[in-house]
Amino acid sequence: MVSSSSSSFFQRAHVLLSLLLLPTLTFANDTLPLYTDGGGHPVSSPYNYQRVGVSSFLSETSTSTHFFCQGTNGPLLLQDFYLIDTLSHFVRERIPERLVHAKGSGAHGYFQVTRDISNITMAAPFSEGIGAKVPLSMRFSTVAGEAGSPDTNRDPRGFAIKMRTSKGIWDWVFNNTPVFFVRDPTKFPLFIHSQKRDPQTNLRNPTIQWDYWSQNQESIYQVMILFSDRGTPFSWAQMHGWGGHTYKWVTAEGAWHYVKIKVISQQGIKNFNATAAKQMIADNLDWNTQELECVLIPLPPLLQLTNKGRSRIDAGKFPKWTVAIQTMTPEQGQKWKYDVNDITKVWPEDEFPLLEVGEIVLDKNPQNWFSEIEQLSFSPGNMPPGAEPSNDPVLQARLFAYSDAARHRLGPNHMEIPVNCPIAVSNFQRAGYMRVDGGAGTLPPNSANYPSSFNPPVSFAPRPYNLSAIADPIVGPPVVSSSFQLSTQDFEQPNVLFNQEFTQEERESLVSNVIASLQQVTIKSIQQRSLDMFACVDKTLGSKIAAGIDLKVSSTLFCGA
């Protein structure tokens, strides 16, 4: 039984849609869609909500609504579907950020074939002849930083390309460096742990970083690039991209080559020095993103002396890259000085010349960053017929790990997201979270989900070549448990990099940047081991670094077996 006082309360209670202060709102306009909740129901104002026990005075004009609230402030009502719908969606707007390459952005464009290489691969779009063009999306990123970190930090840059070919997605998951830190896949998670935040302090820790590098000295080539000015690119448009890994490209006749891919900036190369990079970090966390996309970008005072600002896509100055490949026959691979599948090694261009095969143009900015860039996913396992993985163990691990990361971050049906979706998908994968394509890819929704004998939904084509015929020869026992061991060969190419490829300015910046970083290392043995690593590359390099950190190169160096 309801008391008279309770009844009186409910009789007095008013359910009102109100806020103390509301901006002027535009009422119904035939040229604009009506505002709705998530269920499509019209809602009069995005600011209104339901509550109890508030007296009010409401006035309306033809152009605005004003609420004047007075009296007691009653509780909200659970029946307010709009408020609950708004809040519940809001707290679910974020998806897991990428574990690596979290900070980045990108744009769209196309790849165009410029050379007939049917003698090297049957892969589309090359199989479609000179002039063949396919749409693509590119994403540039740092590696270690979180989504809110500066995009001009000292770090390698991700350089990922998604081409939508007639034979499926072809993902080129590249970096702006020709080599990588590790060649053993089990080392990758441990390496990333060392570059991210210390679990005790939640701070980036140079001691931990150098501890890892100096214990795994096959990383020295990449470390030297990182601590030169190449570690702080001025612009995503002004850096090259490398596949790093060795791939196998196969012709229609079944002949094959080892291939490495390089994407060469037509804008030239430009980098920040350490001072300018730090100034830019202080001034603009999103410089590289804005520089690629926007027309007007103010530069901090330190940089205005040398550059008055850049504009790219919005201004119609579309960034372009020349795509080139290096090839090696299976016989050359077996005789080569280094392991052809070692991602810590480069193929010298004077020994394996570059062959230009295509061009990339970026000519369209994203219209919705989350849908087109944050949801963009890549996997080196996405290759059309005519492109195959090599036995590079890091590549082999990435074939699984990248797709698995996308399944975790975006869901099992991440390939249905429009920016990731192939031109045509006809298979037996069904259902799962967030299936939105009708249920069966580009097949009719009621297609059989198995190879039906009486109502087959698909046909089958034989593989165009025999995988056994393109397999690397395997020497030794069928199964081994091993990792690469450090060798004196691991310091040969870094020596060439320092003495022949780096300019004098790059050599000086490498020394000063390494000294500045090693001065932050708090454990002397790690400083010593790191110093000795550079001395294995070049004695002069070691001596200069030693002078900057008040140590001496060890009298007995271990530079591998």
ZAMARGU-4260 file (C-alpha; in steps of 0.2 Angstrom, whole numbers, plus 5000, padded with zeros to 4 digits):
<rodrens>
0) 5000/5000/5000 | 5007/5017/4995 | 5007/5030/5009 | 4998/5047/5006 | 5015/5055/5008
5) 5023/5044/4995 | 5008/5046/4983 | 5010/5065/4985 | 5028/5064/4981 | 5025/5054/4965
10) 5011/5066/4960 | 5023/5080/4962 | 5038/5072/4954 | 5041/5078/4936 | 5051/5068/4924
15) 5060/5081/4914 | 5073/5081/4901 | 5084/5095/4907 | 5101/5103/4910 | 5106/5119/4919
20) 5114/5127/4904 | 5111/5122/4886 | 5119/5129/4870 | 5108/5134/4856 | 5103/5119/4846
25) 5097/5118/4828 | 5079/5112/4826 | 5073/5101/4812 | 5081/5104/4796 | 5076/5095/4780
30) 5094/5095/4774 | 5101/5087/4789 | 5097/5069/4796 | 5088/5069/4813 | 5098/5065/4828
35) 5094/5048/4835 | 5100/5036/4849 | 5109/5020/4845 | 5092/5012/4841 | 5088/5025/4828
40) 5074/5033/4838 | 5074/5052/4836 | 5081/5062/4851 | 5077/5080/4854 | 5094/5085/4861
45) 5110/5076/4864 | 5111/5085/4881 | 5094/5080/4888 | 5092/5067/4902 | 5078/5061/4913
50) 5077/5064/4932 | 5065/5065/4946 | 5059/5080/4957 | 5064/5095/4947 | 5052/5110/4944
55) 5056/5119/4928 | 5050/5132/4917 | 5052/5128/4898 | 5052/5141/4884 | 5054/5138/4866
60) 5057/5148/4851 | 5058/5143/4833 | 5076/5142/4834 | 5081/5137/4851 | 5076/5128/4867
65) 5080/5136/4885 | 5078/5126/4901 | 5077/5135/4918 | 5079/5123/4932 | 5075/5126/4950
70) 5069/5116/4965 | 5077/5100/4972 | 5089/5089/4962 | 5081/5072/4961 | 5090/5056/4955
75) 5092/5050/4937 | 5080/5037/4930 | 5085/5020/4925 | 5072/5020/4911 | 5082/5034/4902
80) 5087/5023/4887 | 5096/5037/4879 | 5107/5041/4893 | 5112/5023/4897 | 5115/5020/4878
85) 5126/5035/4877 | 5136/5031/4893 | 5138/5012/4889 | 5144/5015/4871 | 5156/5029/4877
90) 5165/5017/4889 | 5168/5005/4875 | 5174/5017/4862 | 5192/5011/4864 | 5199/4995/4858
95) 5216/4987/4863 | 5230/4998/4855 | 5243/4989/4846 | 5256/4981/4857 | 5270/4988/4845
100) 5268/5002/4832 | 5254/5009/4843 | 5258/5027/4838 | 5255/5031/4819 | 5244/5036/4805
105) 5242/5034/4787 | 5233/5038/4770 | 5227/5029/4755 | 5233/5029/4737 | 5238/5016/4723
110) 5252/5005/4717 | 5256/5005/4699 | 5267/4992/4689 | 5281/5000/4679 | 5290/4985/4673
115) 5286/4968/4666 | 5294/4955/4679 | 5284/4940/4673 | 5301/4931/4673 | 5302/4934/4692
120) 5284/4932/4698 | 5266/4928/4693 | 5259/4938/4708 | 5246/4951/4704 | 5246/4965/4700
125) 5263/4962/4691 | 5254/4948/4681 | 5242/4961/4674 | 5256/4970/4665 | 5264/4987/4664
130) 5252/5001/4670 | 5241/4989/4681 | 5235/4999/4696 | 5228/4993/4713 | 5222/5003/4727
135) 5232/5003/4744 | 5232/5010/4761 | 5248/5014/4771 | 5252/5016/4789 | 5267/5024/4797
140) 5271/5022/4815 | 5284/5022/4829 | 5288/5005/4837 | 5289/5006/4856 | 5279/5021/4860
145) 5261/5021/4866 | 5247/5028/4856 | 5249/5045/4864 | 5268/5046/4863 | 5277/5058/4851
150) 5278/5052/4833 | 5295/5060/4832 | 5303/5049/4846 | 5320/5041/4842 | 5313/5024/4836
155) 5312/5014/4820 | 5297/5018/4809 | 5284/5005/4804 | 5281/5007/4785 | 5266/4995/4781
160) 5257/4994/4765 | 5241/4985/4761 | 5237/4982/4742 | 5220/4976/4736 | 5224/4965/4721
165) 5213/4954/4710 | 5220/4939/4719 | 5218/4945/4737 | 5226/4956/4749 | 5245/4958/4748
170) 5252/4966/4764 | 5270/4973/4764 | 5274/4975/4783 | 5290/4985/4782 | 5301/4996/4792
175) 5311/5011/4787 | 5327/5001/4790 | 5334/4987/4780 | 5338/4976/4795 | 5331/4972/4812
180) 5337/4969/4830 | 5334/4950/4831 | 5334/4935/4820 | 5327/4923/4832 | 5308/4924/4834
185) 5309/4919/4853 | 5319/4935/4856 | 5306/4947/4849 | 5294/4948/4864 | 5309/4949/4876
190) 5316/4963/4865 | 5300/4973/4865 | 5299/4971/4884 | 5316/4979/4886 | 5311/4994/4875
195) 5294/4997/4883 | 5291/5003/4901 | 5300/4995/4916 | 5287/4985/4925 | 5293/4992/4942
200) 5293/5010/4938 | 5282/5011/4922 | 5296/5022/4915 | 5307/5019/4899 | 5324/5013/4905
205) 5340/5015/4896 | 5349/5003/4907 | 5337/4989/4902 | 5337/4994/4884 | 5356/4993/4883
210) 5357/4978/4894 | 5346/4969/4880 | 5356/4976/4865 | 5373/4972/4873 | 5368/4954/4877
215) 5361/4952/4859 | 5374/4960/4849 | 5368/4954/4832 | 5357/4970/4835 | 5372/4982/4832
220) 5368/4986/4814 | 5350/4992/4819 | 5356/5000/4834 | 5369/5011/4824 | 5355/5016/4812
225) 5343/5020/4827 | 5356/5031/4836 | 5361/5041/4820 | 5350/5054/4813 | 5341/5041/4803
230) 5332/5036/4820 | 5323/5053/4820 | 5315/5055/4803 | 5308/5073/4799 | 5294/5066/4788
235) 5286/5050/4784 | 5286/5055/4766 | 5305/5058/4767 | 5310/5040/4772 | 5313/5024/4763
240) 5305/5008/4767 | 5312/4990/4767 | 5305/4973/4768 | 5320/4967/4778 | 5314/4949/4776
245) 5319/4938/4761 | 5304/4932/4751 | 5302/4920/4737 | 5294/4925/4721 | 5288/4912/4709
250) 5284/4913/4690 | 5270/4904/4681 | 5282/4891/4676 | 5287/4887/4694 | 5304/4895/4693
255) 5309/4906/4708 | 5320/4919/4716 | 5324/4925/4733 | 5318/4943/4733 | 5320/4958/4745
260) 5310/4974/4742 | 5314/4992/4744 | 5302/5007/4743 | 5312/5023/4739 | 5306/5040/4743
265) 5305/5052/4728 | 5304/5066/4740 | 5322/5062/4746 | 5328/5059/4764 | 5327/5071/4778
270) 5330/5068/4797 | 5330/5078/4813 | 5346/5079/4822 | 5344/5075/4841 | 5342/5094/4846
275) 5328/5097/4833 | 5319/5081/4837 | 5318/5085/4856 | 5312/5102/4851 | 5299/5095/4840
280) 5293/5083/4854 | 5291/5098/4866 | 5281/5107/4853 | 5270/5095/4844 | 5268/5076/4848
285) 5259/5073/4831 | 5271/5082/4819 | 5273/5068/4807 | 5254/5065/4806 | 5251/5083/4803
290) 5265/5085/4791 | 5259/5071/4780 | 5241/5076/4779 | 5238/5095/4782 | 5242/5110/4773
295) 5246/5123/4786 | 5258/5118/4800 | 5267/5130/4811 | 5285/5125/4815 | 5293/5129/4832
300) 5305/5143/4832 | 5321/5132/4831 | 5316/5124/4815 | 5309/5140/4806 | 5326/5145/4802
305) 5329/5130/4790 | 5311/5126/4785 | 5295/5136/4783 | 5283/5121/4785 | 5278/5107/4774
310) 5261/5102/4766 | 5257/5086/4758 | 5241/5077/4753 | 5229/5091/4757 | 5239/5103/4746
315) 5239/5090/4732 | 5258/5087/4734 | 5256/5068/4734 | 5270/5058/4741 | 5278/5045/4730
320) 5289/5031/4731 | 5298/5020/4718 | 5297/5001/4722 | 5312/4991/4718 | 5318/4974/4721
325) 5334/4964/4723 | 5334/4946/4717 | 5345/4931/4721 | 5344/4914/4713 | 5343/4899/4724
330) 5361/4894/4718 | 5368/4911/4723 | 5359/4910/4740 | 5368/4894/4744 | 5385/4901/4740
335) 5382/4918/4748 | 5394/4923/4762 | 5379/4926/4774 | 5363/4916/4778 | 5351/4923/4765
340) 5337/4922/4778 | 5346/4932/4791 | 5336/4948/4794 | 5351/4957/4802 | 5360/4957/4785
345) 5358/4968/4770 | 5361/4962/4752 | 5374/4975/4745 | 5366/4984/4731 | 5383/4984/4721
350) 5382/4965/4722 | 5363/4963/4720 | 5357/4978/4710 | 5340/4986/4713 | 5327/4984/4699
355) 5313/4996/4698 | 5296/4988/4696 | 5283/5000/4702 | 5277/5016/4710 | 5267/5021/4725
360) 5257/5037/4726 | 5247/5043/4742 | 5233/5054/4736 | 5219/5053/4749 | 5218/5056/4768
365) 5207/5046/4779 | 5189/5052/4781 | 5187/5043/4798 | 5204/5040/4807 | 5197/5026/4818
370) 5188/5016/4804 | 5202/5018/4791 | 5218/5018/4801 | 5216/5012/4819 | 5206/4997/4812
375) 5218/4994/4798 | 5227/4978/4801 | 5242/4969/4792 | 5249/4952/4791 | 5264/4946/4781
380) 5255/4930/4778 | 5243/4940/4766 | 5252/4936/4749 | 5244/4932/4732 | 5250/4917/4722
385) 5267/4920/4716 | 5274/4927/4732 | 5279/4915/4746 | 5288/4916/4763 | 5306/4911/4764
390) 5314/4901/4779 | 5318/4917/4788 | 5312/4911/4806 | 5307/4929/4811 | 5296/4930/4795
395) 5289/4913/4799 | 5284/4918/4816 | 5276/4935/4810 | 5265/4925/4798 | 5256/4919/4813
400) 5258/4933/4826 | 5252/4947/4815 | 5235/4939/4811 | 5233/4933/4828 | 5236/4951/4835
405) 5222/4957/4824 | 5211/4943/4830 | 5214/4949/4848 | 5213/4968/4844 | 5199/4968/4831
410) 5190/4951/4832 | 5190/4935/4822 | 5181/4944/4808 | 5193/4958/4806 | 5195/4955/4788
415) 5177/4960/4785 | 5181/4978/4791 | 5180/4988/4775 | 5198/4994/4776 | 5204/4976/4778
420) 5192/4967/4766 | 5199/4959/4751 | 5190/4962/4734 | 5182/4944/4735 | 5181/4931/4748
425) 5173/4914/4745 | 5177/4901/4758 | 5169/4891/4773 | 5172/4903/4787 | 5156/4907/4796
430) 5149/4916/4811 | 5160/4922/4825 | 5159/4939/4834 | 5154/4954/4824 | 5150/4945/4807
435) 5143/4959/4797 | 5145/4954/4778 | 5129/4944/4776 | 5137/4928/4783 | 5147/4921/4769
440) 5159/4934/4762 | 5155/4937/4744 | 5145/4921/4743 | 5126/4921/4745 | 5121/4921/4763
445) 5114/4904/4762 | 5129/4896/4754 | 5135/4879/4761 | 5148/4880/4775 | 5157/4864/4769
450) 5162/4856/4751 | 5144/4851/4747 | 5142/4838/4734 | 5124/4843/4729 | 5125/4862/4731
455) 5143/4867/4730 | 5146/4886/4733 | 5163/4887/4726 | 5175/4879/4714 | 5193/4874/4716
460) 5209/4878/4706 | 5225/4868/4707 | 5240/4877/4715 | 5249/4885/4701 | 5266/4878/4706
465) 5273/4864/4717 | 5278/4870/4734 | 5290/4856/4736 | 5299/4862/4720 | 5303/4879/4728
470) 5308/4873/4745 | 5325/4877/4752 | 5336/4862/4754 | 5337/4857/4772 | 5354/4850/4779
475) 5355/4841/4795 | 5343/4833/4807 | 5324/4836/4804 | 5321/4844/4820 | 5333/4855/4831
480) 5332/4867/4845 | 5343/4881/4842 | 5346/4900/4840 | 5359/4910/4830 | 5376/4912/4838
485) 5386/4928/4837 | 5399/4928/4824 | 5413/4940/4819 | 5403/4942/4803 | 5389/4951/4813
490) 5401/4966/4814 | 5407/4966/4796 | 5392/4975/4788 | 5390/4988/4803 | 5409/4992/4799
495) 5404/4996/4781 | 5389/5006/4787 | 5400/5017/4799 | 5415/5019/4787 | 5408/5019/4770
500) 5389/5023/4770 | 5387/5036/4784 | 5392/5053/4781 | 5404/5062/4793 | 5389/5071/4800
505) 5380/5054/4803 | 5396/5047/4811 | 5397/5062/4823 | 5378/5061/4827 | 5380/5042/4831
510) 5394/5045/4843 | 5385/5059/4852 | 5368/5051/4853 | 5376/5035/4860 | 5386/5044/4873
515) 5370/5054/4878 | 5360/5037/4880 | 5374/5027/4888 | 5377/5041/4901 | 5359/5037/4908
520) 5364/5019/4911 | 5366/5015/4929 | 5376/4999/4929 | 5394/5000/4924 | 5395/4982/4917
525) 5381/4986/4905 | 5390/5002/4899 | 5406/4992/4897 | 5398/4978/4887 | 5389/4991/4876
530) 5405/5000/4873 | 5414/4984/4868 | 5401/4980/4856 | 5404/4997/4847 | 5423/4993/4848
535) 5420/4977/4839 | 5412/4987/4824 | 5427/4999/4823 | 5441/5003/4835 | 5439/5022/4832
540) 5421/5022/4835 | 5424/5013/4852 | 5437/5025/4857 | 5426/5040/4854 | 5412/5033/4864
545) 5424/5027/4878 | 5430/5045/4880 | 5412/5051/4882 | 5407/5039/4896 | 5424/5039/4905
550) 5428/5021/4902 | 5441/5011/4892 | 5438/4998/4879 | 5441/4981/4886 | 5459/4974/4883
555) 5452/4958/4877 | 5436/4959/4866 | 5424/4945/4862 | 5417/4949/4845 | 5409/4932/4841
560) 5415/4915/4837
</rodrens>
